[in-house]
Amino acid sequence: MGVSRQILLVKTGGEAAISEWRALFAELAPGLDVRWWDDPGANPDDVNFVLVWQPEAGRLARYRNLRVIFSSGAGVDHITCDPELPADIPIVRMASQETLRTMGEYVCLAVLAIQRDLLRVIAARAACRWDEFAAQRTAQQTRVGVMGLGNIGQTAAHMLRALGYQLSGWAQSRKSIADVTSFAGMEELDAFLQQSDILVGLLPETLNTRHLLDAARLAKLPTGAGVVNAGRGSLIVMPDLIAALDSGHLSAALLDVFEDEPLPASDPLWRHPRILVTCHIAGFASRRARAEHVARGLNAYWSGQTLPSVFKLDRGY
């Protein structure tokens, strides 16, 4: 492998997890020197790689011999928000199969919850009220529109199709996915929204996706539609979403991501009767799965091959 005690600093899972990270990388990338983020014995000039979640601003610029930044999550916003981030260091997104699968599981959970009106069930439980009712439509009668057809979106669409939902997808460019009707570009966005009984947001944050779902676009959804967002919190203008729910145009929303996290206790989203908040739990991967993904990236780097899942600034993901 050609490794001569190159240093990987780890900032994810807390300092208590470092022994597990060391054991995993001893198996997957022998010879790599794995250190905790704040290890006082780590000379900044000897640091070659980092695996991080929410590194403090300015910290990465201290490592003059840094070669690759590995994100502990699928998103990289927690890294790119650093105004001192070195511009020439590649950032590898976490794209393990476990991440894809767990994101798909969450999407299925959320779509089923809206289709079967779980919020009504939760309200009845809180009131100790027997509320026997039938869902308005079956999965086979429900049109689900997935915004974002990258690896996560395609995995979620495949899993939803197995449940019987009618699937369509929207992305900036045309995709060819079995049993998924493809819409592409801003000129086809309205048509996509108009036939989405449940809309699933899985888009990355870019200049084009920020606040894409405003009052005008939410109004394009069919009356009674539901919204799921597990991509980036900036996709939806929240006051517009609340207004659409209050007016009855939309029936429910399940939200896992927000512009400000943790979501403040004072935020009205917590208490809205037609919104279910989850705390950025949609996608996750075990430490082994993340270590395996990083090891693949390290092997690619050491062998001069293309790094996997590299963040591209020009496209925003």
Contacts in CASP RR format, 6 or more apart in sequence:
PFRMAT RR
TARGET T0000
AUTHOR 0000-0000-0000
METHOD contacts of the structure
MODEL  1
MGVSRQILLVKTGGEAAISEWRALFAELAPGLDVRWWDDPGANPDDVNFV
LVWQPEAGRLARYRNLRVIFSSGAGVDHITCDPELPADIPIVRMASQETL
RTMGEYVCLAVLAIQRDLLRVIAARAACRWDEFAAQRTAQQTRVGVMGLG
NIGQTAAHMLRALGYQLSGWAQSRKSIADVTSFAGMEELDAFLQQSDILV
GLLPETLNTRHLLDAARLAKLPTGAGVVNAGRGSLIVMPDLIAALDSGHL
SAALLDVFEDEPLPASDPLWRHPRILVTCHIAGFASRRARAEHVARGLNA
YWSGQTLPSVFKLDRGY
1 29 0 8 1.000
1 30 0 8 1.000
1 31 0 8 1.000
1 299 0 8 1.000
1 302 0 8 1.000
2 302 0 8 1.000
3 29 0 8 1.000
3 30 0 8 1.000
3 31 0 8 1.000
3 32 0 8 1.000
3 302 0 8 1.000
5 31 0 8 1.000
5 32 0 8 1.000
5 33 0 8 1.000
6 31 0 8 1.000
6 32 0 8 1.000
6 33 0 8 1.000
6 48 0 8 1.000
6 49 0 8 1.000
7 32 0 8 1.000
7 33 0 8 1.000
7 34 0 8 1.000
7 35 0 8 1.000
7 42 0 8 1.000
7 46 0 8 1.000
7 47 0 8 1.000
7 48 0 8 1.000
7 49 0 8 1.000
8 25 0 8 1.000
8 32 0 8 1.000
8 33 0 8 1.000
8 34 0 8 1.000
8 35 0 8 1.000
8 48 0 8 1.000
8 49 0 8 1.000
8 50 0 8 1.000
8 51 0 8 1.000
8 294 0 8 1.000
9 35 0 8 1.000
9 36 0 8 1.000
9 37 0 8 1.000
9 39 0 8 1.000
9 42 0 8 1.000
9 47 0 8 1.000
9 49 0 8 1.000
9 50 0 8 1.000
9 51 0 8 1.000
9 52 0 8 1.000
9 63 0 8 1.000
10 17 0 8 1.000
10 18 0 8 1.000
10 21 0 8 1.000
10 34 0 8 1.000
10 35 0 8 1.000
10 36 0 8 1.000
10 37 0 8 1.000
10 50 0 8 1.000
10 51 0 8 1.000
10 52 0 8 1.000
11 36 0 8 1.000
11 37 0 8 1.000
11 50 0 8 1.000
11 51 0 8 1.000
11 52 0 8 1.000
11 53 0 8 1.000
11 54 0 8 1.000
11 55 0 8 1.000
11 72 0 8 1.000
12 51 0 8 1.000
12 52 0 8 1.000
12 53 0 8 1.000
12 72 0 8 1.000
12 290 0 8 1.000
13 53 0 8 1.000
14 36 0 8 1.000
15 36 0 8 1.000
15 37 0 8 1.000
15 38 0 8 1.000
17 287 0 8 1.000
18 34 0 8 1.000
18 35 0 8 1.000
18 36 0 8 1.000
20 287 0 8 1.000
21 34 0 8 1.000
21 51 0 8 1.000
21 287 0 8 1.000
21 291 0 8 1.000
22 34 0 8 1.000
24 287 0 8 1.000
24 288 0 8 1.000
24 291 0 8 1.000
25 32 0 8 1.000
25 34 0 8 1.000
25 291 0 8 1.000
25 294 0 8 1.000
25 295 0 8 1.000
26 32 0 8 1.000
26 34 0 8 1.000
28 291 0 8 1.000
28 292 0 8 1.000
28 295 0 8 1.000
29 294 0 8 1.000
29 295 0 8 1.000
29 298 0 8 1.000
29 299 0 8 1.000
32 298 0 8 1.000
35 41 0 8 1.000
35 42 0 8 1.000
37 50 0 8 1.000
37 52 0 8 1.000
37 55 0 8 1.000
44 62 0 8 1.000
44 63 0 8 1.000
44 64 0 8 1.000
45 63 0 8 1.000
45 64 0 8 1.000
45 65 0 8 1.000
46 65 0 8 1.000
47 63 0 8 1.000
47 65 0 8 1.000
47 66 0 8 1.000
48 65 0 8 1.000
48 66 0 8 1.000
48 67 0 8 1.000
48 68 0 8 1.000
49 66 0 8 1.000
49 67 0 8 1.000
49 68 0 8 1.000
49 69 0 8 1.000
49 70 0 8 1.000
49 298 0 8 1.000
50 60 0 8 1.000
50 63 0 8 1.000
50 66 0 8 1.000
50 68 0 8 1.000
50 69 0 8 1.000
50 70 0 8 1.000
51 70 0 8 1.000
51 72 0 8 1.000
51 290 0 8 1.000
51 294 0 8 1.000
52 60 0 8 1.000
52 69 0 8 1.000
52 70 0 8 1.000
52 71 0 8 1.000
52 72 0 8 1.000
52 78 0 8 1.000
52 79 0 8 1.000
53 71 0 8 1.000
53 72 0 8 1.000
53 73 0 8 1.000
53 78 0 8 1.000
54 78 0 8 1.000
55 78 0 8 1.000
55 79 0 8 1.000
55 82 0 8 1.000
57 81 0 8 1.000
57 82 0 8 1.000
57 83 0 8 1.000
57 84 0 8 1.000
58 82 0 8 1.000
58 83 0 8 1.000
58 84 0 8 1.000
58 85 0 8 1.000
59 82 0 8 1.000
60 66 0 8 1.000
60 69 0 8 1.000
60 79 0 8 1.000
60 82 0 8 1.000
60 84 0 8 1.000
60 85 0 8 1.000
60 86 0 8 1.000
60 89 0 8 1.000
61 82 0 8 1.000
61 84 0 8 1.000
61 85 0 8 1.000
61 86 0 8 1.000
66 86 0 8 1.000
66 89 0 8 1.000
67 89 0 8 1.000
67 301 0 8 1.000
68 89 0 8 1.000
68 90 0 8 1.000
68 91 0 8 1.000
68 92 0 8 1.000
68 297 0 8 1.000
68 298 0 8 1.000
68 301 0 8 1.000
68 307 0 8 1.000
69 79 0 8 1.000
69 89 0 8 1.000
69 90 0 8 1.000
69 91 0 8 1.000
69 92 0 8 1.000
70 91 0 8 1.000
70 92 0 8 1.000
70 94 0 8 1.000
70 293 0 8 1.000
70 294 0 8 1.000
70 297 0 8 1.000
71 78 0 8 1.000
71 79 0 8 1.000
71 91 0 8 1.000
71 92 0 8 1.000
71 93 0 8 1.000
71 94 0 8 1.000
71 311 0 8 1.000
72 94 0 8 1.000
72 290 0 8 1.000
73 93 0 8 1.000
73 94 0 8 1.000
73 99 0 8 1.000
73 285 0 8 1.000
73 290 0 8 1.000
74 93 0 8 1.000
74 94 0 8 1.000
74 95 0 8 1.000
74 99 0 8 1.000
74 103 0 8 1.000
74 152 0 8 1.000
74 283 0 8 1.000
75 93 0 8 1.000
75 94 0 8 1.000
75 204 0 8 1.000
75 317 0 8 1.000
76 91 0 8 1.000
76 93 0 8 1.000
76 311 0 8 1.000
76 317 0 8 1.000
77 205 0 8 1.000
77 232 0 8 1.000
79 85 0 8 1.000
79 91 0 8 1.000
80 91 0 8 1.000
80 311 0 8 1.000
80 313 0 8 1.000
90 307 0 8 1.000
90 310 0 8 1.000
90 311 0 8 1.000
91 310 0 8 1.000
91 311 0 8 1.000
92 294 0 8 1.000
92 297 0 8 1.000
92 307 0 8 1.000
92 308 0 8 1.000
92 309 0 8 1.000
92 310 0 8 1.000
92 311 0 8 1.000
93 309 0 8 1.000
93 310 0 8 1.000
93 311 0 8 1.000
93 317 0 8 1.000
94 285 0 8 1.000
94 290 0 8 1.000
94 293 0 8 1.000
94 309 0 8 1.000
95 151 0 8 1.000
95 293 0 8 1.000
95 308 0 8 1.000
95 309 0 8 1.000
96 285 0 8 1.000
96 289 0 8 1.000
96 290 0 8 1.000
96 292 0 8 1.000
96 293 0 8 1.000
97 289 0 8 1.000
98 284 0 8 1.000
98 285 0 8 1.000
98 286 0 8 1.000
98 289 0 8 1.000
99 152 0 8 1.000
99 283 0 8 1.000
99 284 0 8 1.000
99 285 0 8 1.000
99 289 0 8 1.000
100 151 0 8 1.000
100 152 0 8 1.000
100 155 0 8 1.000
101 155 0 8 1.000
102 282 0 8 1.000
102 283 0 8 1.000
102 284 0 8 1.000
102 285 0 8 1.000
103 152 0 8 1.000
103 153 0 8 1.000
103 155 0 8 1.000
103 156 0 8 1.000
103 202 0 8 1.000
103 230 0 8 1.000
103 282 0 8 1.000
103 283 0 8 1.000
104 152 0 8 1.000
104 153 0 8 1.000
104 155 0 8 1.000
104 156 0 8 1.000
104 159 0 8 1.000
105 159 0 8 1.000
106 230 0 8 1.000
106 256 0 8 1.000
106 278 0 8 1.000
106 281 0 8 1.000
106 282 0 8 1.000
106 283 0 8 1.000
107 146 0 8 1.000
107 153 0 8 1.000
107 156 0 8 1.000
107 159 0 8 1.000
107 160 0 8 1.000
107 200 0 8 1.000
107 202 0 8 1.000
107 228 0 8 1.000
107 230 0 8 1.000
107 282 0 8 1.000
108 156 0 8 1.000
108 159 0 8 1.000
108 160 0 8 1.000
108 163 0 8 1.000
110 200 0 8 1.000
110 228 0 8 1.000
110 230 0 8 1.000
110 254 0 8 1.000
110 256 0 8 1.000
111 142 0 8 1.000
111 144 0 8 1.000
111 160 0 8 1.000
111 163 0 8 1.000
111 165 0 8 1.000
111 198 0 8 1.000
111 200 0 8 1.000
111 228 0 8 1.000
112 118 0 8 1.000
112 139 0 8 1.000
112 163 0 8 1.000
113 119 0 8 1.000
113 252 0 8 1.000
113 254 0 8 1.000
113 276 0 8 1.000
114 198 0 8 1.000
114 226 0 8 1.000
114 228 0 8 1.000
114 251 0 8 1.000
114 252 0 8 1.000
114 254 0 8 1.000
115 135 0 8 1.000
115 137 0 8 1.000
115 139 0 8 1.000
115 142 0 8 1.000
115 198 0 8 1.000
116 135 0 8 1.000
117 133 0 8 1.000
117 135 0 8 1.000
117 136 0 8 1.000
117 251 0 8 1.000
117 252 0 8 1.000
118 276 0 8 1.000
119 252 0 8 1.000
119 273 0 8 1.000
119 274 0 8 1.000
119 276 0 8 1.000
120 131 0 8 1.000
120 133 0 8 1.000
121 131 0 8 1.000
122 276 0 8 1.000
123 129 0 8 1.000
123 131 0 8 1.000
123 273 0 8 1.000
124 130 0 8 1.000
124 131 0 8 1.000
137 197 0 8 1.000
139 163 0 8 1.000
139 164 0 8 1.000
139 165 0 8 1.000
140 164 0 8 1.000
140 165 0 8 1.000
140 166 0 8 1.000
141 166 0 8 1.000
142 165 0 8 1.000
142 166 0 8 1.000
142 197 0 8 1.000
142 198 0 8 1.000
143 165 0 8 1.000
143 166 0 8 1.000
143 168 0 8 1.000
143 195 0 8 1.000
143 196 0 8 1.000
143 197 0 8 1.000
143 198 0 8 1.000
144 160 0 8 1.000
144 165 0 8 1.000
144 166 0 8 1.000
144 167 0 8 1.000
144 168 0 8 1.000
144 196 0 8 1.000
144 197 0 8 1.000
144 198 0 8 1.000
144 199 0 8 1.000
144 200 0 8 1.000
145 167 0 8 1.000
145 168 0 8 1.000
145 169 0 8 1.000
145 170 0 8 1.000
145 192 0 8 1.000
145 195 0 8 1.000
145 196 0 8 1.000
145 198 0 8 1.000
145 199 0 8 1.000
145 200 0 8 1.000
146 153 0 8 1.000
146 156 0 8 1.000
146 157 0 8 1.000
146 160 0 8 1.000
146 167 0 8 1.000
146 168 0 8 1.000
146 169 0 8 1.000
146 170 0 8 1.000
146 180 0 8 1.000
146 200 0 8 1.000
146 201 0 8 1.000
146 202 0 8 1.000
147 169 0 8 1.000
147 170 0 8 1.000
147 171 0 8 1.000
147 192 0 8 1.000
147 199 0 8 1.000
147 200 0 8 1.000
147 201 0 8 1.000
147 202 0 8 1.000
147 203 0 8 1.000
147 235 0 8 1.000
148 169 0 8 1.000
148 170 0 8 1.000
148 171 0 8 1.000
148 201 0 8 1.000
148 202 0 8 1.000
148 203 0 8 1.000
149 157 0 8 1.000
149 169 0 8 1.000
149 170 0 8 1.000
149 171 0 8 1.000
149 175 0 8 1.000
149 177 0 8 1.000
149 180 0 8 1.000
149 182 0 8 1.000
150 171 0 8 1.000
150 175 0 8 1.000
150 202 0 8 1.000
152 202 0 8 1.000
153 202 0 8 1.000
154 175 0 8 1.000
154 177 0 8 1.000
156 200 0 8 1.000
156 202 0 8 1.000
157 167 0 8 1.000
157 169 0 8 1.000
157 177 0 8 1.000
157 180 0 8 1.000
160 167 0 8 1.000
161 167 0 8 1.000
161 179 0 8 1.000
161 180 0 8 1.000
167 179 0 8 1.000
167 180 0 8 1.000
167 181 0 8 1.000
168 180 0 8 1.000
168 181 0 8 1.000
168 182 0 8 1.000
168 183 0 8 1.000
168 192 0 8 1.000
168 195 0 8 1.000
168 196 0 8 1.000
169 175 0 8 1.000
169 177 0 8 1.000
169 180 0 8 1.000
169 181 0 8 1.000
169 182 0 8 1.000
169 183 0 8 1.000
169 192 0 8 1.000
170 182 0 8 1.000
170 183 0 8 1.000
170 184 0 8 1.000
170 185 0 8 1.000
170 188 0 8 1.000
170 189 0 8 1.000
170 192 0 8 1.000
171 182 0 8 1.000
171 183 0 8 1.000
171 184 0 8 1.000
171 185 0 8 1.000
172 184 0 8 1.000
172 185 0 8 1.000
172 208 0 8 1.000
173 184 0 8 1.000
173 185 0 8 1.000
174 182 0 8 1.000
174 184 0 8 1.000
175 182 0 8 1.000
175 184 0 8 1.000
176 182 0 8 1.000
183 189 0 8 1.000
183 191 0 8 1.000
183 192 0 8 1.000
189 217 0 8 1.000
190 217 0 8 1.000
190 220 0 8 1.000
193 199 0 8 1.000
193 217 0 8 1.000
193 220 0 8 1.000
193 221 0 8 1.000
194 220 0 8 1.000
194 221 0 8 1.000
194 222 0 8 1.000
195 222 0 8 1.000
196 221 0 8 1.000
196 222 0 8 1.000
196 225 0 8 1.000
197 222 0 8 1.000
197 224 0 8 1.000
197 225 0 8 1.000
197 226 0 8 1.000
198 225 0 8 1.000
198 226 0 8 1.000
198 227 0 8 1.000
198 228 0 8 1.000
199 213 0 8 1.000
199 221 0 8 1.000
199 225 0 8 1.000
199 226 0 8 1.000
199 227 0 8 1.000
199 228 0 8 1.000
200 228 0 8 1.000
200 229 0 8 1.000
200 230 0 8 1.000
201 227 0 8 1.000
201 228 0 8 1.000
201 229 0 8 1.000
201 230 0 8 1.000
201 231 0 8 1.000
201 235 0 8 1.000
202 230 0 8 1.000
202 231 0 8 1.000
203 209 0 8 1.000
203 212 0 8 1.000
203 231 0 8 1.000
203 232 0 8 1.000
203 235 0 8 1.000
204 231 0 8 1.000
204 232 0 8 1.000
204 316 0 8 1.000
204 317 0 8 1.000
205 232 0 8 1.000
205 233 0 8 1.000
205 234 0 8 1.000
205 235 0 8 1.000
205 316 0 8 1.000
205 317 0 8 1.000
206 315 0 8 1.000
206 316 0 8 1.000
206 317 0 8 1.000
209 232 0 8 1.000
209 234 0 8 1.000
209 235 0 8 1.000
210 234 0 8 1.000
210 235 0 8 1.000
211 234 0 8 1.000
211 235 0 8 1.000
211 236 0 8 1.000
211 237 0 8 1.000
212 235 0 8 1.000
213 227 0 8 1.000
213 235 0 8 1.000
213 236 0 8 1.000
213 237 0 8 1.000
213 240 0 8 1.000
213 241 0 8 1.000
214 237 0 8 1.000
214 240 0 8 1.000
215 237 0 8 1.000
215 240 0 8 1.000
215 243 0 8 1.000
215 244 0 8 1.000
218 227 0 8 1.000
218 240 0 8 1.000
218 241 0 8 1.000
218 244 0 8 1.000
218 249 0 8 1.000
218 250 0 8 1.000
219 244 0 8 1.000
219 249 0 8 1.000
221 227 0 8 1.000
221 249 0 8 1.000
221 250 0 8 1.000
223 248 0 8 1.000
223 249 0 8 1.000
224 248 0 8 1.000
224 249 0 8 1.000
224 250 0 8 1.000
224 251 0 8 1.000
225 249 0 8 1.000
225 250 0 8 1.000
225 251 0 8 1.000
226 250 0 8 1.000
226 251 0 8 1.000
226 252 0 8 1.000
226 253 0 8 1.000
227 236 0 8 1.000
227 241 0 8 1.000
227 250 0 8 1.000
227 252 0 8 1.000
227 253 0 8 1.000
227 254 0 8 1.000
227 255 0 8 1.000
228 253 0 8 1.000
228 254 0 8 1.000
228 255 0 8 1.000
229 235 0 8 1.000
229 236 0 8 1.000
229 253 0 8 1.000
229 254 0 8 1.000
229 255 0 8 1.000
229 256 0 8 1.000
229 257 0 8 1.000
230 256 0 8 1.000
230 257 0 8 1.000
230 282 0 8 1.000
230 283 0 8 1.000
231 256 0 8 1.000
231 257 0 8 1.000
231 282 0 8 1.000
232 257 0 8 1.000
233 255 0 8 1.000
233 257 0 8 1.000
233 258 0 8 1.000
233 259 0 8 1.000
234 259 0 8 1.000
236 255 0 8 1.000
238 259 0 8 1.000
238 269 0 8 1.000
241 250 0 8 1.000
241 253 0 8 1.000
242 268 0 8 1.000
242 269 0 8 1.000
242 272 0 8 1.000
242 275 0 8 1.000
244 250 0 8 1.000
245 251 0 8 1.000
245 252 0 8 1.000
245 253 0 8 1.000
245 272 0 8 1.000
245 274 0 8 1.000
245 275 0 8 1.000
250 274 0 8 1.000
251 274 0 8 1.000
252 274 0 8 1.000
252 275 0 8 1.000
252 276 0 8 1.000
253 274 0 8 1.000
253 275 0 8 1.000
253 276 0 8 1.000
254 275 0 8 1.000
254 276 0 8 1.000
254 278 0 8 1.000
255 269 0 8 1.000
255 275 0 8 1.000
255 276 0 8 1.000
255 277 0 8 1.000
255 278 0 8 1.000
256 278 0 8 1.000
256 279 0 8 1.000
256 280 0 8 1.000
256 281 0 8 1.000
256 282 0 8 1.000
257 280 0 8 1.000
257 282 0 8 1.000
258 267 0 8 1.000
258 269 0 8 1.000
258 280 0 8 1.000
260 267 0 8 1.000
261 280 0 8 1.000
262 279 0 8 1.000
263 269 0 8 1.000
263 270 0 8 1.000
263 277 0 8 1.000
263 279 0 8 1.000
269 275 0 8 1.000
269 277 0 8 1.000
270 277 0 8 1.000
285 293 0 8 1.000
293 308 0 8 1.000
293 309 0 8 1.000
296 308 0 8 1.000
297 307 0 8 1.000
297 308 0 8 1.000
299 305 0 8 1.000
300 306 0 8 1.000
300 307 0 8 1.000
300 308 0 8 1.000
301 307 0 8 1.000
311 317 0 8 1.000
END
